[in-house]
Amino acid sequence: MKKLALITVLAACALTAAASKPLFIGHRGCRDGVMNTAEAFENGVDRYGYRGLECDVRVTADGHYIISHDETTEAVGGHLTVAKATLAQLQAEEYEQKRAGVTYTGHLCTVARYLDICREKDVIPVVELKWSTGINNNDMSNFDGLAALIDEKGLTRKAIILTSMRQSLEYVRTHHPRLRCQFLCRDNWETHFDWIVMWRLTPSIQAGCFDELTVKRFHDEGLQVATWTVNDPDKCRQLAAMGVDMITTDHLPPAVVPDAPEP
């Protein structure tokens, strides 16, 4: 039994070493700062070394692109509804969030500032579209302005548009084909498999909702696989061994996964 267990461990280690190392993406920046603030985005690169930064985009009442996960600012101590507030009103609020025992304060980050950070630090912008005015399955009239902003910052070839909204992704694919796209999903990835392949999307699947055969199935179609949100080192190594290409995390450093050996 001991010999069999040792063989199993060695096999798992060999699989980890053989797999290419996934890109680490900072979830809403990272946990060192109020989520979705410039501080959290900057620390995601400076402290953790992430290769990409994920954010959540909404549209303000006066048509600006702001980064906020929720429809309101209540989760970070505010009192506004993003879609009903102006950019000036939103940025006048100071937010507070306690994370890993540390209390941070900050202000919401505009998409323009976020893209500047990604460009300055040479990382991938992973732009998640939340259901917002002019950015939703029924109405994408505000997306062209967002795409223009991404292009103005020189990030069209680098940025990734992420969302669970199918019609929104079809719009992006049709009207802005240079932008890379990811479909945010859970265990419903299998239901959408043929559609994902047809539109050449990267599935971004919640950890625990797929296995190594899932990864192989997408890789066989020439598609990468991303996963979210992983904060356990052992789980992270397991996913890397499965061949996952991108891992979104709040605070794990990329060093938790060994570097791939030189070919």
Secondary structure as UniProt FT lines:
FT   HELIX           2..18
FT   STRAND          23..26
FT   TURN            27..28
FT   TURN            35..36
FT   HELIX           38..46
FT   TURN            47..48
FT   STRAND          52..59
FT   TURN            61..62
FT   STRAND          65..67
FT   HELIX           74..76
FT   HELIX           82..84
FT   HELIX           87..92
FT   STRAND          95..99
FT   TURN            100..101
FT   STRAND          102..106
FT   HELIX           111..121
FT   STRAND          124..129
FT   TURN            133..134
FT   STRAND          135..136
FT   TURN            137..138
FT   TURN            141..142
FT   HELIX           143..152
FT   TURN            153..154
FT   TURN            156..158
FT   STRAND          160..163
FT   HELIX           166..175
FT   TURN            177..178
FT   STRAND          180..185
FT   HELIX           187..189
FT   TURN            190..192
FT   HELIX           193..198
FT   TURN            199..200
FT   STRAND          202..206
FT   TURN            207..208
FT   HELIX           212..220
FT   TURN            221..222
FT   STRAND          226..228
FT   HELIX           233..242
FT   STRAND          246..249
FT   HELIX           254..256
//
